Structure formats: C-alpha cells, structure tokens
Amino acid sequence: MKAFVVDKYKRQGPLRLADMPDPEIGANDVLVRIEATAINLLDSKVRDGEFKLFLPYRPPFALGHDLAGTVLRVGTNVRQFKAGDEVFARPRDHRVGTFAEMIAVDAADLALKPKSLTMEQAASIPLVGLTVWQALVEVGKVKPGQKVFIQAGSGGVGTFAIQLAKHLGATVATTTSAANAELVKSLGADVVIDYRTEDFEQLLSGYDLVLNSQDAKTLEKSVNVLRPGGKLISISGPPDVPFAKSLRLNLFLRFVMRMLSRGILKKAKSRGVDYSFLFMRAEGQQLAEIAKLIDAGLIRPVVDKVFPFAQAPDALAYVETGRAKGKVVIAVSR
C-alpha cells in the first residue's frame, strides 16, 4: 500500500510517499480501506519528536490520527463490524498511521460513520470530537447553566467544542479573529472576543471551565477567569503526574512532568482551581455517541479544505500556518 511516512524525527521534516506492507490484522482488529483522513497539529508534534519520550515510533512510520473508510475484513473475535461497513475512528496510540491506503484498527476504537456525513466530513471528527467529549463530558462534567470558555473557537477543536458545550446547556465564550466572528457565532458562541484587540482576562470572570489549547502565557491568564472550584483543562500542556501515571511512565519521567506542571498547579491551587492535562484516548463507544449527535443535527463538521492524497505534505504545511477554519482533510481515494 501507499503511505506518507516519517523517515526520522526532525522539526518540519519532510513526509515521503512510500510503498509499505499491507497491514496484518489480529483477532480483535478490523482492516479498513481509508477513504479520507484529517490533519491535526498532533501530527506535526509527533513528526518533530516532541512526544518521543513517552510516545515513541520507530521510523519509518506513517503519520495520521483520523480516518473514515470502509471495512475490508474483520478479525476472528470481531462481531460488531463486517466487510462493507462505513466506519470512522481515531486509532489508539502506537497504532496510528492514517496517511495511508489501509490500516488495521482495534475494533474497540471504531464506530459506524454518521450516516449524514460524507467520508471527508466524517474524517474531520474523531480526534477533535473525542478530545472535546473527554474534556467537557468526562472530565469537566459540564451542566446546563454553567459558563465555559473555549479558546481558539475557529480551530478544529474550538469549532467542535463550542457546539458540544452549547448542546450541554452552557453559556460559551470564545476567542477568534474578527474575520471568524460570524462563524463561531453560527456555531453557538455567546461571547466572542477578538484576540487581536481584546484581552479575555479583562472581559471574563466567574467561569466554571476553561478549555486551554494555547501557550503557557494564555494558560496562566486562564486561571484568573475561573471561579473558585472551577476547572482548567489543558490539551496543550504542561503534562502532569496523573498523565504520567496513566501511561505507566518511569519515575524519572514522572518527576519531569511534576516539574513541568509545578508552576501552573501552584497558581491554580492559590485560586482554588482544579488543573488537569488531557491527552485524549481512542474510544469507539464515545465516537458512537458523537455520531448520534451529528445525525440528529446537533453538531456539524467544519471543514476548511480538502486536499488530494498526493498533496498530504501541503495539507500538513497549511495546518501549521494556523489559518485553517475548522479541519483540513485529505481525500485518500483521490
């Protein structure tokens, strides 16, 4: 099969189109022909080697964390899927590689594709959808009437998070540029802050939850908009000790993460705020719940551009500019 691979960890290193062996499937696996995949900043970070201490891959390896496609074959223990099913997924860590024509995925990571979406639209959902679900539903436990601040509302995570937070009954504030204000309003944002001319720290207060996806300075400012007892959930770091324990990392790496998160934990404690780092996990059952919301018309995908498979490196470069509205998708079948 054809796949775009990383030959060595390198900042902004090239992707190479390569012939790779067809995947082999185990008893609990599903072989999927990939029709579409999506770009995430996580792909850049994996390629650059930012996660290789705790999430190592042996080059050459294929990038890619999202897929929508068609089941070709299932393992002997798989009962919930069959050949011909249209599915979508974020494969689990150490088994990613969706910039490719095929992939073997653990059946527990898969869900049936929302019927109302095209393959390209469906491919835009898994990673950001699971990230937001786990942040707002699982960790944040957002309730009707609460106030939620979503940073970077016009990005891939932001466009999904605004919609899910509104579905959960929250009042939603977000940051974006003036050019994207109407987009985030159309998704349900109640308070829209132009990050170029306004300071969210001066405009927001008493919030129940902040979903941080930005830099360390923004993270520290976010503490100040929360009420005592509020929750600060960061998907951009710093990682903390519970995260290290969840990966069963050694004592040295746990110490490193304790040091990395010490500053924000101290500030959060002084304000009576709970800080947690979220690194999303693959979860087919949650994707199935997300698919129900999509087919009910409660959440819609936001796709900026669709690139043909041959232009996967261009798609990654475009996402790295930070200008994308919603998600950038690769049509593998093109």
N, C-alpha and C positions, 0 to 999 in steps of 0.2 A: 504494500500500500504506500501511497504518498503521504508525507507528513513534513511539517516545518519543525526543525529541531534546533536545539542549542548545543553547539559543539564544546563550548567551555563557558564557565561563568565569567561574564565581563559586562561592565556598565555600558548600556546601549549597544551591546554586541549584536552581531547580525544573526538572523534566522536563515537556516539553509533548508531548501527543499530537498528531501532525501527519500530514497526507497527504504522502507523499514519492513521488518517481518510482520505478516498479518498476526493480530492478537490471538492468543490461545485462551480458551475460557475454562474456568473451573466449575465445580458442581453448583456453586451459588451465583455464577456470573451470567450476564446477558451480553451477547455480541451485538453491537449497534452499528449500522451504517450511518455515519454522521452526515446530516443534510446541511446543518448550519451550526456555527459556534459564535462566541462573542468574546470581545476583548475586555480585559479588566486590568487595572493598574497592578493587581497581584501578579499578572504575567510578567510585567516589567521587573518587579521586585524579585521574583524567582530567577529570571534570566540574569539579573545583576548580581545575584548571590547574597541578597540581603537576608534570606531565611535559611541559608545552607547549614548553619549550626544546628538548627532543630528540625529542618525540613529538607534533608539532602536528596538530591537526584544525581544519578551517575550519567554524565554526558556520554554519548549524545542522547538527549531526551526531548520528547515533543512537549511543547507548551500547550496551554489551553485548559480552562476550568469550567466551561459551559458547553452544553450540547443539546441539540434537538435532532432526532433522527428516527430511523426505522429498525425494529428488531429483526436481525437475521437468524439468530439461533439462540437457544437458552440452555443453561446447564441442567444436569440431571435432577437437581433439587429445586429448580425454579418452577413454580406453579402459577404465579400471578401475571406472568407475561408470556407471549407467544410470538412466533415469527409473524411479521406484518404489523405488529402494534407500533403506533407512533408514540414516542416517549421523549422525555426531556430530563436533564439531570445536571448536577454538579458532582462529578466523580470524587470519591474521597481522596484525601492526601496520599501521596505515594503511588496513586493510580491515575493521575491526571494525564492529559495529552490529547486534547480535543482539536488541535490544529492538525487534523489527520482525517483520513477517509473512513477509518473504523476505530472502534475502541471496545475493550471488554470492561464492563461496569458491574460492580456488585449489585445484585437485584435490589438490595435494601436502599440503594441510592437513587433508584429510578422511580419515576411516576409517569402515568399516561399524560401525554401532551394535552393542554387545554384545546378543546375542540374548536373554539372560536378563533384560534391564532394560527397564522402561518408558521412554517418551520423557522423562518428568520425571526419572527416576533417571539416565538417560544424560546429560542436560544438566548434571547436577551434577559431572561428571567432568573434562572436558577441561582447563581451566586449572589446577586443583589437581593433577590427575594428571600433566600434563606438567611442572609445576613440581617436583613431588616426584621424578619419574623422572629429570629432568635433574640434580637436586641429589644424589640418592643413588646412581644408577646411572652417569650420565655423568661428573659432576664428582667425587663422593665415592667412587665405586667401592667401595661397601660390600661387605664379605666376611663369610662366616659366622664367628661368634665375636667380632666387633667390638662395641663399645658405642656406641650412638647416642643423643643427647639431642634430642628433638623438643619444641620449645616450643609452648604453647597446644594441647595434644593434642585438645581437644574442638572446635576450629575446623575450617574447611573443609580447609585444608592439613594440619593435625595429624591428623585422622581418617584421611586417606589415607596420610600419611607413616608413621604407626605400623604400618599393615598392610603396606606395602611393605617397610619395614625388617625386620619380622618374617619376611616371605617370603624376604628376602635372608639370613636367618640371624643377624641382630643381636640383642643384648640392648638393649631400648628403655626409656629413661626419658622421662618427660614431666611437664609441669606442667598443672594444671587446678584447678578448684574442687572442694570435697568433693562437691558435688551431682553432678558429672560423673565422679567417680572410677570408678564401675562401668562407665560407657560406655567409657572409654579402656582399662580392663582387658579388657573384652569384645573389643576390637579387637587386643589383644596386648601392651599395655604391661606391662613387668615391674616398673618402679619408678614410682610415682605420687606426685607432690609437690604438696601443696596450696599454691598460690602465695600464698594469703592468710595462712597461718600459718607457712609454712616457707620457707627460703632455699635454693634449689637449689645455690648456690655453696658452701654449707657441707655439703651432702649428697652431692655428686657429685665424682668425681675420676677421672683416667685415661681419659677418654672419647676415642674415635677421631674422632668427628664430632659437630658441633652444627649443627642447622638453626635459624637465628635468624629469627624473624618479628616480633620485638617492638622496643622502643625502644632508644635509644643506651645507656642505663644497663644494660639487660639484655644487650646485645651485649658490652659491656666485661666484665661479670661472666662471660660465657660463655667467654672466653679462659681463665679460671682453672680450668675443669673439664676442659680438654683435656690430653692427654699431649703431650709434645714430638713434633712431627711430625704432630699431629692437624690436622683441617680444620674451619675455621669458615666456614660458608656462610650468607650472609645474603640473604633475599629482601625485606628492608625497608630496606636501605641501610646505610651510605652507598655510592653507586656509586663504582666505581674506574676507573682508567685503562684496563685491558683492556676493560671495558664500553664506555667512550667510544670506543675504537678499533674495537670490533665494530660500532658504529653509524656509524663514519666521521665522528665529530663534529669540529668545527674545533678549532684549537689552544687557543682561549680556553676552550671547554667542557671540553677535556681537562685544562686547568690547574685549572679549578673543581673537577672531580671528584678531581683529585690532592689538592687542599686539603681537600676534604670527607672523604676517606678516610685522610688522613695520620695522624690520631691512632690509629685502630684498627690501621692497618698497623704503626705503631711498636710498639704494645703486643703485637701478635701476633708480630712479629719477636723481641721481647725474650723471649718464651716459647717460641720455636721452633715457632710455629703458623702454618699457612697460612690467610690470609683471602681470600675471594672473594665478590663480589657477583653474584647470579644474577637476571637478568631473563629469564623463560622465553620461549621462542620457539615458534611454531606448528610442529607436526611430525606429519604423519599416520601415518608408519610407527611412531613411538613409541606413538601412540594405538592402533594395531592390536595392538601387544604388550600394552598395558594391557587392551584388550578381551579378549584371551585369558585373562589372569589373572582377570578378572571372571567370564567364562563358566565358568572352572574352579572358581569358588567360593573363590578365594584372597583376593580383595578385594571388599568390598561397599560400595555407596554409603551415605552417612549424610546423609539429607535431613531438615532440621528442619521447614520449612513450604513449602507450595506456594501461591502467590498466583495469582489470575487476571490476565490481561494488563492489564486496566483498572487494577489496583492495583500496577503496577510501581513507581511512586514510593513507595508504602507499603512495598514489599518492600525497596527500597534503604534507606529510613529504618530499617527493622528491623535490617538487617545492620549499619548504622552504630552501633547500640546496643551491639554486641559481645556480645550474649547468645545468638546462634544456636549450636546444636549441629550441627556439620556444615554443609551447604549450604542455601541458600534458593533456591527455584526459582520461575520464572514459567511458567505454562502458557499459551503464546501462543494456542493453539487454543481456550481457554475465553473 
